[in-house]
Amino acid sequence: MDFGVLMFFTDYAISAVDLAKALEERGFESVWAPEHSHIPTSRKTPFPGGGELPKRYYDAMDPFVSLTAAAIATTKLKVGTGVCLVQQRDPIQTAKLVASVDQVSNGRFLFGVGGGWNQDEMEDHGTVFESRFKLMRERIEAMKEIWTKSKAEYHGDMVDFPEMMTWPKPVQKPYPPILVGGGFPQAARRAIRYGDGWCPVGRTGSSLLDVLEKYWQMARRRARPLSRHGCGPCGPDAAFGRARQDPAGPRPLGRPDPPRRALILSVHSLHPRPAGEPA
């Protein structure tokens, strides 16, 4: 079992450099950073966790900046977005960001993506809430073209650009693992369709093993040798899990010699809460 940590990096939390060094020294596998560009004060969208939206959601730093700092400060620790809100980002610029972080980290980047839950936030970016998952898929497909071709073009219903050239290309070939986040079964289907693994949203009281077995059955029907990715309610928020690639493809639970799995813990609550932040 490998362990990683998900952290809301803010200007009052432990720094990405200090946390990354501490994790690598202690044998952790990875560090992950979530994303929220901003939180509209309208607050029309309720927090999925219930109650008031925690302050850290307002204060989260840009994940690519934090993860670059973490990568520079370490040599083995993997760095991942948990998750990048692709439906709010320009695909050409994001493709360059992903490839650049993968270059800086020498192939240690994990690209966790998700469609998001905050309708207010994404509408400020010009994203229509109801069609966000189609937009996410087309942007990821477009980025794959950019990462794998010297002259890339993409023509979809929502993303369209003519032949172009851009570098760098990722160190990892054909590109960093794309881990699609979200609930079952919709996000699991998306992961099988255009991702390399699934990061299920864990909820207190839910059984991760129940949905993972269903996910692996879906992957087998599509003949997709996906990584085993899983998570559980391991901290104050839902956490992300990651597993090493199983070259033979997904296998049922209970068989001998399963691939190693990883658990990503949410640890931001271990840091003192600033004055005025709600409990």
N, C-alpha and C positions, 0 to 999 in steps of 0.2 A: 504494500500500500504506500503510495506517495502522497504527500500533503502539500497543499499550497494555501495561500492566504489572499482573500479579497479585502481591499482597503479603500475606503473613501478618503483619498488624499485631499487635505484642505490646508489652509494657511495656519491652522492651529493644531493639526495632528502631527504625528511623527513624520519626518520627511521620507520621501521615496528612497533616497540614498541610504539613510540610516536603517529603514526597515528592510530594504533589499539585502544589505550587508548582513544584518542579523539573521535573516531567513537563510541565506546561503551558508553562513557559518554553522547553522543548526541543522542543515541537511534538508531543508524544504525544497520542493520541486519547482514552485512557481509563485508569482505574485500577480494579482489581477486588479484592475481599476475599472470602476463603472463610469458611466457618462451621463451627465445632464448639462446641456449648454446654459440653461437658465430655468427658473420656475416662475411662470407668470403669476402675478398677484391676484388674478381673477380666481384661480384655484377652482375652476369649474370641474376638473377631473378629480375624483376622490382617490386617495392613496390606497392602492390595492391591499396594503397591510393593515388598513383600518386606522381610524383616529387621525391625529394631526400628522402632517408630513414632517419627518425629522429634519432638523436644521442642516445636517450634512448634505442633503439633496440640493439645497440651495447653494452650498459652498464648494461642491466638488470641483477639483481642478480638471483641466483637460487631460484625458487619460494618456494621450500620445506623448505629452510633455513629461508627465510623471513616469511613464514606463521607459522613456528614453533615458531619464536620469537613473532609474533602477538598473537598466541594462549596462550603462557605462560603469556603474559602481560594482558590477559583478562579472563573473566569467562563465557560470554554469546555470544560474537561476533563469528559468523561463519567465517571460513577461507576456501578459495577455489582457485584452479588453474584455470586461465582464459586465455589460456588453457595450459594444460600439453601436450607437443609434444610426445605422446606415441610412435610414429613411430621412434623416435630417442633414446629411452630408453630401457634398458634391462628389460624385464617384471618381472623377479624374484626379482631383486633389487628394481624396482619401486613398486611392491606389498608390499615389506617390508617397503618402505618409506611411502606409503599411510596408511598402518595399524599403523605405528609408530606415524604419525602425528594425526591420529584419536584417538589413545590412549592418546597422550600428551594433546590433546584438549578436551578429554572426550566426543568424539562423535560429534565434531563440524566441521568436514572436509567435503568439497564438491569437488568432483573430476571432474572438467571440463577438457575435452580432445578434441583434434583436430588433423587433419592430416597435418596441416602446409601448407605454401605457398612457402617457400624459398627452391627451389630445390638445390641450392649450399650448403646450410647449412646441409640438411639431407643427401646429398651424401657423405659429410665428415664423417658421422656416418655409412656409408655402406648401406644406405637405397635407394632403387630404387624408384624414384619419381612416376613412373607410377603405381606401385603396393603398394603405401604407405597406402591406405585405407584398403586393405585386411590385410596388416601387422598390422595396428592399431586394426582391429577387432580381429584378432587372439591373439594379446597380451592382449587385454582386457578380452577376453574369458579365457585365461590362468590365468590371475590374479584373476578372479572370482573363479576358481578352487582352487587357493592357499588360498584365503581368507575364503573359506567355508568348506574346507576339511582338516582333520589332516594329511592325506596322499594324496597329490595332484599329478596328472600327466596330461599332455596335449600333444596331437599328432595332429598337423595340418600340412599344406603344408609349412608354413614359421616359425612356432614356434613348437618346439618338445622337450619335456624333460620327462624322466622316473619318476617313483614315487619318491617323495621327501617330506621332512617335514621342515616346517619353521614357526616361530612365530615372532612377535605377530600377532594375528588376530584382525580385526577392532572391535571397540566398537559398531558401528552401524551394525545392522544385516539386511540382510546378509553381506552387505558391504556399504561404503559411497555411496550416490547418484552419478551415473555416468551421466554427462551432456555432450552430444555430440555437439560440436560447428561446425558451418559452414552454408552454404547457403541452400536455398530451391530450388529443392526438395531433392537433394541428401543427405545432412546431416540430414534432417528430417527423411528420410527413415532409415538412420543408427541409429538414436536415437530410433526409434521404434523397430528396429531389436535387438539391444543389449544394449541400454542405458535406463536411467530412466527419461530422460528429454532432451529437445533440447535448445541449446543456439544459436539462429540465428544470423548471421552476419548482423548488421544494416548498412544501407547506407543512406546517406543524400538524401531525396526526396522519399525514399521507404516507403511503408505503412506496419508496423509490423502487424496490425490487419488483413490485407488481407492474409498474409501468415500463421498467427497463426490459422485462421479458417480452412484453407486447411490442416494444420498439424493435428488439432484435428479430422478432418474428416478421415484422413489417420489412425490415432490411433484408432478411433472407428471401422473402418473396420477390423483392426487387433486385436480388443478387448483388447487393451493395456491401463490400467488405469495409464497413465503417468502424471507426474506433468506438470503444465503449466509454461513454461519457455519462456521468451521473452526479446527482447532488442530493443533499438532504438538509433538513432544517438544523444546521450545525451551529448557528450563531444567532444573533438578534435579527438578522434578515435571512432570506433564502440565500443559499450558497451555491457555488458552481463546482462541479466535479469534472475531472479529466482522466482519461485512461490512455495507456499506450496502445498503438495500433496493433490489432490482431491480424497478422498476415493471412490467416485462414478464414477470416470473416467472423461475424458474431456467432457465438455458440450458446446453447442453453445453460442456465444456471445449474450447478451441481456436478458438472463434468470435471475431471481432474485437470490440473495445470491450466487454470484460467489466466488470461492476461492480467498484468498488474493494473490495479485501478488507483485513481487519485481522488482525494477529497480536498476541496477548496473551502476553507473556513473563513467566515466573516469575523474580523477581529476589531473593528473600529471602536466597539464599546469598551475595549480595554484601556482607552485613553481618556483622560479627565474631560468631563463635559464643561465647555466654557460657560461662564456666568450668563444667565439669561436663556440658555438653551433648554427647551422643554424636555422633561424626562421621558 
